[in-house]
Amino acid sequence: MKKKYIGAGTALIVTASIMAGCGGNSSPQASSPAASQAPASSSASESASTGSDKPFAGQTVTLVTANHPWSEAITPLLPEFEAATGIKVKVENYFEDQLTQKLTVQFTAGSETPDVFMYRPLQDGQLFFKNGWVARLDDYAHKDPEYDFADISPSAINTTTIDGKLAGIPIITERGVLYYRKDLLEQANIPVPTTMDELVEAAKKLHNPGSEMYGFVARGQRSPLVTQLASYIFSEGGDFITDGKASINTPEAVKAMTTYGNLLKDSGPPGVLNMSWPQAFGIFAQGKVAFLTDADSLYTNATDPEKSTVSDKVGFALFPAGAAGSKPVNVTAWSLSINERSKNKDAAWELIQWATSKENVLKAQQKGNPGARTSVWNNPEATKSFPEELVPIIKQSMENGVGHDRPVVVSVGEARDAVGEVVMKVITGDKDVQAAADKANANLQAIIDKDSKR
Amino acid sequence: MGYNWINRNLKWLYILPALVFVLVMMLFPIGYTLWISFYEWSMSAITPPAFVGFDNYTSMFKDERFLDSVFNTFYFTIVALAAEMVLGLAIAVLFNRTFKGKNIAKTLFLLPMVATPVAMGLVWMLIYEPTIGAANTILKSIGLEPQLYLASMTQVIPSLIVVDVWQWTPMVALILMAGLSTLPTDPYESADVDGASAWQKFVHITLPLLKPTIIIALMLRLIDVLKTFDIIYATTQGGPNFKSETLNIYGYVLGFQYFKLGSASALLVIFFLIVMALTLVLIWTKKRLEAEG
């Protein structure tokens, strides 16, 4: 009998560990708002005596960030904010996937913390907003004229706006660009590709698997590839969803997915199917690949001599033009927002306003974090650390770019898997891409339909 | 009066901590999982869970991805388990003899078991890297074709099995070594007198005597292999193209990436029943063997 319980117990623990993630979080969290509430109420009398200078002195704001260079740039500056406002900031830091899970679980449990959190508007935005977890920031954003909300790029704001309401303040923006090896192109006497056809051609020419040199690399994992595939689809004139209907089986989208898959199949290194951006940048940085398409915000992975053996040979180009021209993604990768249930919304906004002020966006951008403020982009100081030729490409991509990079639905994870399947079929050599696209389109439509019922 | 009450209920008081633990940490979660599995709930604060009866279960059996993950789970489990048992037994027998440097060899051999699976997953990911990884560098240096390993839809599960075998064979060997050290010596002595060969002694004496221990090792590993999560998640997350997606990984994806908690719970309940059934079969086999012996 005893052994039976070992079996039952182990299986139970499997189950329990999943469930523990749901329930467990609420209890430790419940205590912290209580702790932060106490000083909040006492601060009312306190602020009267200190005057309007530090109206939130004594309050505690919990900030949850992703493990991202932006957090590394801002966290050391927090003591300045604490000194200036008297607000105490508690920072928690998570890897991006864990961050989404943590926030989802915590919000579902109705937690009052965190007050301020970092999130991916395109991945989590719909889910968070439609569930009423994020506060509407419209009134806050226009409160202080000195904050100069209009200075934040409208396309970046567009990404964080849902149903006409501002759900987050953009902190990191990124665009799809073409990375290439200057030396290899020069040697082979190939001009930098400006169209998709030229890229395919050049990648083929530089592909020489016998000597371990490959023409092209990009993400090949089913779900991660979707955000990079987006630039291909837009440049051919397609989109994931058009007028509320799934549209990944249109001729434009099918052409784009075929091009992307074939580039990886015919000119890619071995093992692309298990590559997300770290692996793709890894092999590019090892000097084994001529072309790479991915987000510009990751450029240090290719140009930092500590990470890359070809740091001084990397060139940047505008995303190659397809039938509809060069239309790379131009999105807000990360933004900050306030928990709808937060007890300290005003203090929380104070923190966001400080972190996204012109001054601090400049400081973060100087450390390689492409931000969303136009004035900062126009300031030569801000882009000093960026590779020189990347800056005009970023500015041009901001003008041509499209403001989303994945199907904008509530169940983004499911939708990405649906879209990614078509590219999988191309890479594995399936001839009937249209049939795969039709099937994926039906799956995506089902996901959209389910959204509308929420 | 208080004293008397304690005295009368002493037996309950003693088991109370264990009872509370089982109720709170085991029975409640499993009951809750069962309850959610009859609802459709996407962790939405606005749409409450909707009762759907057995829909989550019936749709599960129409879901190709679920059926594939059942196949992957069993493929992974059966091959890994067989390899671990055979290798584990061989190594246990080897370490049961005395030879020079045995203790050092034993310690080194047990090291993989102590390593953190996620960290080992990352290390193996580097080893398996097709272009610059160690595995292919070795293959190329001896003139063999480089392989894709984790990036190949057909090699991914065998590659993961190698990792699991590398990490967990030591545990099987450890259990079997303990079993071997308790075996009586007289059957071997009489076999020597009768002139039995080493192989005959192994097949006719060691194996039958070791059977109960083997079954315990088998059962412990079976449960562990079935629910392997860490090394798969750390290396492939179920890819490429879901080809290494086991039940546990799919359950995680359903629950925490798609936020379909009803479906995820239904999957876990099915998974629970599978583990339970297999364990009961093993226990029953063990009892029968013991009755025979």
Boltz contact constraints between the chains, C-beta under 6 A:
constraints:
  - contact:
      token1: [A, 3]
      token2: [B, 283]
      max_distance: 6.0
  - contact:
      token1: [A, 4]
      token2: [B, 283]
      max_distance: 6.0
  - contact:
      token1: [A, 7]
      token2: [B, 223]
      max_distance: 6.0
  - contact:
      token1: [A, 7]
      token2: [B, 279]
      max_distance: 6.0
  - contact:
      token1: [A, 10]
      token2: [B, 223]
      max_distance: 6.0
  - contact:
      token1: [A, 11]
      token2: [B, 272]
      max_distance: 6.0
  - contact:
      token1: [A, 11]
      token2: [B, 275]
      max_distance: 6.0
  - contact:
      token1: [A, 12]
      token2: [B, 26]
      max_distance: 6.0
  - contact:
      token1: [A, 12]
      token2: [B, 30]
      max_distance: 6.0
  - contact:
      token1: [A, 14]
      token2: [B, 227]
      max_distance: 6.0
  - contact:
      token1: [A, 15]
      token2: [B, 29]
      max_distance: 6.0
  - contact:
      token1: [A, 15]
      token2: [B, 30]
      max_distance: 6.0
  - contact:
      token1: [A, 15]
      token2: [B, 33]
      max_distance: 6.0
  - contact:
      token1: [A, 15]
      token2: [B, 268]
      max_distance: 6.0
  - contact:
      token1: [A, 16]
      token2: [B, 25]
      max_distance: 6.0
  - contact:
      token1: [A, 16]
      token2: [B, 29]
      max_distance: 6.0
  - contact:
      token1: [A, 19]
      token2: [B, 29]
      max_distance: 6.0
  - contact:
      token1: [A, 19]
      token2: [B, 32]
      max_distance: 6.0
  - contact:
      token1: [A, 19]
      token2: [B, 33]
      max_distance: 6.0
  - contact:
      token1: [A, 101]
      token2: [B, 256]
      max_distance: 6.0
  - contact:
      token1: [A, 104]
      token2: [B, 43]
      max_distance: 6.0
  - contact:
      token1: [A, 108]
      token2: [B, 43]
      max_distance: 6.0
  - contact:
      token1: [A, 131]
      token2: [B, 44]
      max_distance: 6.0
  - contact:
      token1: [A, 131]
      token2: [B, 45]
      max_distance: 6.0
  - contact:
      token1: [A, 131]
      token2: [B, 46]
      max_distance: 6.0
  - contact:
      token1: [A, 132]
      token2: [B, 45]
      max_distance: 6.0
  - contact:
      token1: [A, 221]
      token2: [B, 239]
      max_distance: 6.0
  - contact:
      token1: [A, 222]
      token2: [B, 241]
      max_distance: 6.0
  - contact:
      token1: [A, 269]
      token2: [B, 131]
      max_distance: 6.0
  - contact:
      token1: [A, 270]
      token2: [B, 130]
      max_distance: 6.0
  - contact:
      token1: [A, 270]
      token2: [B, 148]
      max_distance: 6.0
  - contact:
      token1: [A, 271]
      token2: [B, 130]
      max_distance: 6.0
  - contact:
      token1: [A, 271]
      token2: [B, 148]
      max_distance: 6.0
  - contact:
      token1: [A, 271]
      token2: [B, 151]
      max_distance: 6.0
  - contact:
      token1: [A, 273]
      token2: [B, 151]
      max_distance: 6.0
  - contact:
      token1: [A, 273]
      token2: [B, 240]
      max_distance: 6.0
  - contact:
      token1: [A, 274]
      token2: [B, 150]
      max_distance: 6.0
  - contact:
      token1: [A, 274]
      token2: [B, 151]
      max_distance: 6.0
  - contact:
      token1: [A, 274]
      token2: [B, 240]
      max_distance: 6.0
  - contact:
      token1: [A, 283]
      token2: [B, 131]
      max_distance: 6.0
  - contact:
      token1: [A, 411]
      token2: [B, 258]
      max_distance: 6.0
  - contact:
      token1: [A, 413]
      token2: [B, 257]
      max_distance: 6.0
  - contact:
      token1: [A, 413]
      token2: [B, 258]
      max_distance: 6.0
  - contact:
      token1: [A, 414]
      token2: [B, 258]
      max_distance: 6.0
  - contact:
      token1: [A, 424]
      token2: [B, 241]
      max_distance: 6.0
  - contact:
      token1: [A, 454]
      token2: [B, 47]
      max_distance: 6.0
